[in-house]
Amino acid sequence: MIEVREVHKSFGALAVLKGVNLNVEKGEVVSVIGSSGSGKSTLLTCINGLEQINSGSILVDGVEVHARTTDLNKLRRKIGIVFQQFNAFPHLTALENVMLAPRKVLGMTKAEAEAIAVTQLSHVGLADKLSIYPGKLSGGQQQRMAIARALAMSPAYMLFDEVTSALDPQLVGEVLDTLKLLANDGTTMICVTHEMSFARDVSDRVAFFHQGVLAEIAPPDQFFNAPQHPRTKEFLSNVR
């Protein structure tokens, strides 16, 4: 599981996370919603070790992410993260982009990495785009390629940071369909999202962040139909 315990994170004088507690079990899908600047994305980068925390602890399968003795590169092999921007290598094909990390990080042979890359690209609906360069893919296809690239490392957990926010509306659906497919496959996911329908339909629990605090977390039916926190009610009234 992922265990977030009393985590505080500040950027200078700006407190972004204020004592956050959150447990995510294997196979669980947790959607994280809230206004911009509420700390949602920072939580993901702290879980992945890309940002240091000021206090508290984050454990992934019992390993403390921010301990000095932790091998972060090794730990990150089990924590895939996909950002708003796909950040592909433009001079490599979709297949080569997905093959790169298994070859460089895991030391796979070209044949091994290619087999995994083909499997994962097919899994996200890009079996016919293996030889295509990123610049020739649509935004939705590029984002799905980024998901395949993360999955190629066989992570135990997937973190998604508003992966549809930079896409045109007509491309959002294909990426959300990919996330739904992963959820149906039992992938453990934390999804920062503005897509309320996705949070409602796919999540095991929905977490609402407000000004750096986890204000409320509950199963989707309870969260959307009977929210308890006044800030949750206010937020939902503005986005429905």
Secondary structure, DSSP 8 states (H G I E B T S, - for coil): -EEEEEEEEEETTEEEEEEEEEEE-TT-EEEEEE-TTSSHHHHHHHHTTSS--SEEEEEETTEETT-TT--HHHHHTTEEEE-SS----TTS-HHHHHHHHHHHTT---HHHHHHHHHHHHHHTT-GGGTT--GGGS-HHHHHHHHHHHHHTT--SEEEEESTTTTS-HHHHHHHHHHHHHHHHTT-EEEEE-S-HHHHHHH-SEEEEEETTEEEEEE-HHHHHHS--SHHHHHHHHHH-
